[in-house]
Amino acid sequence: MADQIDDDPTEPPQGGAITAEPLRRALGDRYLQYALSTIMHRALPDARDGLKPVHRRLMWAMRLLRLDPNQGFKKSARVVGDVIGKYHPHGDQSVYDALVRLAQGFAVRYPLIDGQGNFGNIDGDNAAAMRYTESKLTAVAAAMMDGLDEDAVDMRATYDGEEEEPIVLPGAFPNLLANGAAGIAVGMATSIPPHNAGEVASAALHLIKHPDARVETLLEKMPGPDFPTGGVMIEPASSIAESYRTGRGSFRLRARWKVEDLGRGQWRIVVDEIPYQVPKSRLIEKIAELINARRIPILADIRDESAEDVRIVLEPRSRNVEPAVLMETLFRQTDLETRFPLNMNVLIDGKIPKVCGLREVLRAFLDHRREVLQRRSAYRLEKIEKRLEVLGGYIIAFLNLDRVIEIIRNDDDPKASLMAEDWGRFGTLTPAMGEFGFGPAPEGREPGVYLSEAQAEAILNMRLRSLRRLEEMEIRNERDALAEEHVRLSALLEDEAAQWDRISDELREIRATFGPPRGFGGAITPEEIDKLKAAHDPYPLGARRTAMTEAPKVEEMPPEAMIEREPITVVCSAMGWIRAMKGHVALDSELKYKDGDGPKFVFHAETTDRILLFSSSGRFFTLGADKLPGGRGMGEPVRLMIDLPNEDEMVALFAHKPGAKRLLASSTGDGFVLNEAEAIAQTRSGKQALNVKAGGRAMVCAPVEGDAVAVVGENRKVLVFPLEQLPEMTRGKGLRLQRYKDGGLSDARVFDRAAGLKWLDRGGRTRTVLGEELAEYAGDRAGAGRMAPRGFPQDNKFN
């Protein structure tokens, strides 16, 4: 038998009780916890040091491993192991990816980690496995952590409580703006571009002097982003200012290019800087696809000649095209131009997510630096006071050496005896000597000069060699220097202006170390970048790499200029299967069609033409000649390319000619003249031109080539009237062409009256009616006309 279950399902499980809670509230609370965890501990950087927890923990672990800039490398796997084992309980690959990015000079403006080995490249290739690469900290990272040993920031316990880690780094380097940040949280995201550290320092210095400075003034010091891969930013100044004022916006970034003269009128374009975060290999692949698809016919070839630097060569198909026109085409169709978003969403004080403007971000950095300065100064002041206390005891020992030795040699408890002795009775101490650290008088004793416990302990721990006369002089000199520093630090902590002066000095040092080299302050021109590249390899860390300029005004090329012009023959069957055959095939040649199908339209065109289709509902549709299926097969149904209803018939199919006009007419005998430009449709659903009455349909779409209109009705009556009597319209029913008692319109055409009205007779010969014979059919528009002459086609059609 199966075991019986005696447990009562209503009883709470052992070890805890069941708590009833609505599912909506339970899910909401848990999702909120997850969202807050993602925002606070993963996605958003701290406004003070510009780091996320994983980056901060990486740097802290490397510092404890003594991977300083002047030390040797260690395996990256060792670093990642320490980080995930002690501080960051997440996957090793995600931590290694963060380490790799901090070491990539093309991804980070000022790398925080110095990598040795394969750390990926600008082509988009991945870094080698962590067991193959080595790493250590850079000078920028060292500046970020300067002061950690001086109580500059608060520490907290790690996730397992066994270690400690800093909540935030002291951050002497303005990392948030200098290196930027990117992340996606729950319901919010951040995207901060990198900037030039020297320019950020200059803007911060200006904000110290002018706390209410306008964003436009700050942008005079820091004109905009400075991307590690260079490029040219073409965003208008007004747009940049608005973005930094609100903390939201975007910047247009283009590749940097130049023209290389090959002599004899030949040239080529060389791209030596590409937009930030664009993989070079994918960019080249995309351009090559456009060339193969003939989307950029003015570009013949692309080559990647990159080595250590970027060098992409573009070969034009024709030397007559302007280089700027070619590049503008590429900018529109490829990632040679991108938009980098700005969303300065950061954690204020490490707790509150907020979208900040430039001034708020700089203020958060400066306030943090002031707090760090105050804490370091207070820490140093405390250390000085403790040292001065010890030095005061040393001086007492030197001045009363015999008595000190006597106490140490004879007393069982020398420490207590040293502290109980009134050293002032010997008359060897001045008032200044007792300024720091002397202990209180023992109970029952007269006021005097007594050693503190720390002083007595220090005297007992002195080495015999320290009793030299020279050592006494060094102690006195050290005491005087520390006393002077104590005065300075005390004054610094009490004077806010002095604190900002000290921070200003630190910022000037950062600007001198990491900013542009001398003679290259502010925005830098492409010519100056070339000079720097020639003088340095490739150019100094602090030199501005991204040029700032306005978008050049280049005349736009028409869309057809992007298509290689080739002759084609457009063939459309009676059942609506369309294709384009290469070259101009003879229009009377035999062509293959599907069984039961036959020819309807055959005409010559070019791949740059737009093909217009006129339907029986009076609607025009537009097809690109370059997009028509090839002529090797039977083609494709035209109804798959446009939204032509099944009940509509094709009345006309022809290649659009700029400036040409068409005569439109319906079966009810109404019509007008239409400029072909008005017939071009921008969507698959087409464009209505001729309004047709109920029960009627569009019948005529004839070219306007002449000065007279010939109309024939189903009653075989012909009417000829001047073209000027017919209006030119863009849409409508039109005017009456011919009057009928019964039936309607059969055909209409425009012809040259002087050349006569022509048609083909039964024998295939051309019949021409002109002069007095033609005058018999002449009249005004809307007349009834006269019976067609003998020999007129039986189908009542002029053609």
Summary of the structure (lengths in Angstrom):
residues: 799
radius of gyration: 43.9
end to end distance: 97.1
largest distance: 155.5
contacts: 2491
relative contact order: 0.06
helix: 35%
strand: 22%
